[in-house]
């Protein structure tokens, strides 16, 4: 699930930025979304370190410890 969230979050945030009309809201959304994505990436990397490789999409998405480093 973490790997899917890493892939889906940036396009969702980009689409939301296209809908928002104010430049300030776009900047706020980009900074908050970027910080949220960084936290999600950190959680995903720590999960790969702690429990071994992560799989999604029947093995098509794979994150091992070396890739997380």
C-alpha positions, 0 to 999 in steps of 0.5 A: 500500500505504501508503494501505491501511495508513493506513486499516486500522491504526486499526480493527485497533488498536481491535478489539485494544483491545476484546479486551485485558482489562487497562486498562494493556495497552489504554493501552500498545496505544493509545500504541504503535499511535498512535505507529506510525500517526503514523510510517506517516503521516509515511512516507506524506506523505514518499513523496507529497512525494518521488515525487508522488501516491500511488494505491490502489484503482484511483484511488479513494484518492488522496494528492497533495502538497497533501493530504499537507501 
